[in-house]
Structure formats: structure tokens, C-alpha cells
Amino acid sequence: MKKQEKIQKLIKAANDLVSVSYEYGAYLKNPSAEKPKKVDCSSFIQHIFSRIGVELPRSSLLQAAKGKEIKNPADLSAGDLLFFEGVKGHYSHKLFPDKKIYIGHAAIYIGNNEIIHARESKKRVAKQKLSSLAKNKHFDIKLIKRIIS
């Protein structure tokens, strides 16, 4: 499967989960199974990437350690993962030795200034304009990663 096909399939899988219930710590016994009943931000990402044959770890912190870092937000591309500090953060010196990054939330960029993510405050998976996050200090992008290359 070519890169663009993977990205299109990934975005379709993400869109298929819009409105699925949010539950912090939701664990998927089989991440590649059909539509889960509940997800949190990292199990959501783990699930949609498994749908295109890409295995990612369960936690957002470990997911943030994967892929290629995109340093310039202007280079953001559909399929990229966005990692935020959030209100609950995790950190590991071993994973990010040259910077202090507390990862508390993750989302997938789907293009057109939109992301899809499982939000605790909304209690569901939802689409949101990336520009609308600027109003919320807890959604300051700390890291952008490209998994599909």
C-alpha cells in the first residue's frame, strides 16, 4: 500500500470512530478489532494505526517516541500525530534526553486545519479545528511526529 493510500485509510478509520465514547485508560484487548466501544486518546490512535497495519504502543508517551519529528508546524501533513502537554502528563528522560516533554494528550491531524481526537472533556471522539486549540493552554503542541513515511 502506498503512503497516500495508507493516509486515506487511516483518516477513514479515524472518521469511523467519531462519537465513540471516551474513557480514560480504555484498553483494547485487540487494537485491530472492529470499532471499539470506548477509547482514550492513545488507544484511539493505537486502534486507527493498527487498521493500516502499523503497530504502536498503548501509551501516548511511548507513541511520541516513535516516528520522525516534524519541527516546523507549517510542515504538518495529514496522518501526523500531535502531542500535547494536557492536564495529565507523563515524561521519560530516556525517551527524550535532549528536551523536557510532558505528554498528556495525543491527536491525529487529518488535513484542512482539522484533527480527530478522543477528548475527556467532550467524553467522545470528535473532530476539531486545530486553530481552536490555541484558546486552550492545555492544548499547546509539544511534539509532532510522522509515523507514515
C-alpha positions as CSV (number, residue, x, y, z in Angstrom):
1,M,0.0,0.0,0.0
2,K,1.3,3.4,-1.0
3,K,1.8,6.3,1.5
4,Q,-1.3,8.2,0.3
5,E,-3.5,5.1,0.4
6,K,-2.4,4.4,4.0
7,I,-3.2,8.0,5.0
8,Q,-6.6,7.9,3.3
9,K,-7.4,4.6,5.1
10,L,-6.1,6.0,8.4
11,I,-8.3,9.1,8.1
12,K,-11.3,6.9,7.2
13,A,-10.7,4.7,10.3
14,A,-10.5,7.8,12.4
15,N,-13.7,9.3,11.0
16,D,-15.4,5.9,11.6
17,L,-14.8,6.4,15.3
18,V,-16.2,9.9,15.6
19,S,-18.7,9.9,18.5
20,V,-17.3,6.7,20.2
21,S,-17.3,7.2,24.0
22,Y,-14.2,8.4,25.8
23,E,-12.9,6.6,28.9
24,Y,-9.6,7.4,30.5
25,G,-7.3,4.3,30.5
26,A,-9.5,2.5,28.0
27,Y,-7.6,-0.6,27.0
28,L,-8.2,-2.5,23.8
29,K,-7.5,-6.2,24.0
30,N,-7.3,-6.4,20.3
31,P,-6.4,-3.0,18.9
32,S,-7.1,-4.1,15.3
33,A,-10.6,-5.3,16.1
34,E,-13.6,-3.6,14.6
35,K,-15.0,-0.4,16.2
36,P,-14.2,-0.3,19.9
37,K,-17.0,0.8,22.4
38,K,-14.7,3.1,24.4
39,V,-11.3,4.7,23.8
40,D,-8.9,7.3,25.3
41,C,-6.6,9.4,23.2
42,S,-3.8,6.9,22.9
43,S,-6.0,3.7,22.5
44,F,-7.8,5.6,19.7
45,I,-4.5,6.3,17.9
46,Q,-3.3,2.8,18.5
47,H,-6.5,1.4,17.0
48,I,-6.6,3.5,13.9
49,F,-2.9,2.9,13.1
50,S,-3.5,-0.9,13.6
51,R,-6.2,-0.6,10.9
52,I,-3.4,0.2,8.4
53,G,-1.0,-2.4,9.7
54,V,1.1,-0.1,11.9
55,E,1.6,-1.3,15.5
56,L,2.0,1.5,18.0
57,P,2.5,1.2,21.8
58,R,-0.5,1.8,24.1
59,S,0.6,4.9,25.8
60,S,0.8,8.4,24.3
61,L,4.3,8.9,25.8
62,L,5.6,5.8,24.0
63,Q,3.8,6.7,20.8
64,A,5.5,10.1,21.0
65,A,8.9,8.3,20.9
66,K,8.1,6.7,17.5
67,G,8.4,8.2,14.0
68,K,10.1,11.2,12.6
69,E,9.9,14.5,14.4
70,I,8.4,17.4,12.4
71,K,9.9,20.5,13.8
72,N,8.1,23.1,11.8
73,P,4.2,23.1,12.3
74,A,4.0,24.6,8.8
75,D,5.1,21.1,7.5
76,L,2.2,19.4,9.2
77,S,0.7,16.7,6.9
78,A,-2.4,14.5,7.1
79,G,-1.7,11.5,9.2
80,D,0.8,13.2,11.5
81,L,0.4,12.8,15.3
82,L,0.2,15.8,17.6
83,F,1.3,15.5,21.2
84,F,0.2,18.0,23.8
85,E,1.1,18.6,27.4
86,G,-2.5,18.3,28.6
87,V,-3.7,18.3,32.2
88,K,-2.3,14.8,32.9
89,G,1.3,14.5,31.7
90,H,3.9,11.8,31.5
91,Y,7.6,12.1,31.0
92,S,10.7,10.0,30.4
93,H,14.3,11.2,30.3
94,K,15.3,8.0,28.4
95,L,12.8,8.7,25.6
96,F,13.6,12.4,25.2
97,P,17.1,13.0,26.6
98,D,17.6,16.4,25.0
99,K,14.3,18.1,25.9
100,K,11.6,18.1,28.6
101,I,8.4,17.0,27.1
102,Y,5.4,16.1,29.2
103,I,2.9,14.2,27.1
104,G,-0.7,14.3,28.3
105,H,-2.8,14.1,25.1
106,A,-2.5,13.0,21.5
107,A,-4.4,13.6,18.3
108,I,-4.2,12.9,14.6
109,Y,-4.0,15.7,12.0
110,I,-6.4,14.9,9.1
111,G,-5.7,17.9,7.0
112,N,-7.7,21.1,6.4
113,N,-6.7,22.5,9.8
114,E,-8.6,19.6,11.5
115,I,-7.7,17.0,14.0
116,I,-9.6,14.0,15.4
117,H,-9.0,13.0,19.0
118,A,-10.6,11.3,21.9
119,R,-11.3,14.1,24.4
120,E,-12.0,13.7,28.1
121,S,-13.9,17.0,28.2
122,K,-16.2,16.0,25.4
123,K,-16.5,12.3,26.5
124,R,-16.1,11.2,22.9
125,V,-14.0,11.1,19.8
126,A,-14.5,14.3,17.9
127,K,-13.2,16.5,15.1
128,Q,-11.9,19.9,15.9
129,K,-10.3,22.8,14.1
130,L,-6.6,22.9,15.1
131,S,-6.8,26.7,15.3
132,S,-9.5,26.4,18.0
133,L,-7.0,24.7,20.4
134,A,-4.9,27.9,20.6
135,K,-7.5,29.2,23.1
136,N,-6.8,26.4,25.5
137,K,-3.5,26.5,27.3
138,H,-3.6,22.7,27.9
139,F,-3.5,22.1,24.2
140,D,-0.1,23.6,23.4
141,I,1.5,21.3,20.8
142,K,4.7,19.9,22.3
143,L,5.7,17.5,19.6
144,I,4.7,16.5,16.0
145,K,5.5,13.0,14.8
146,R,5.2,11.5,11.3
147,I,4.7,7.7,11.5
148,I,3.7,7.1,7.9
149,S,6.6,7.9,5.5
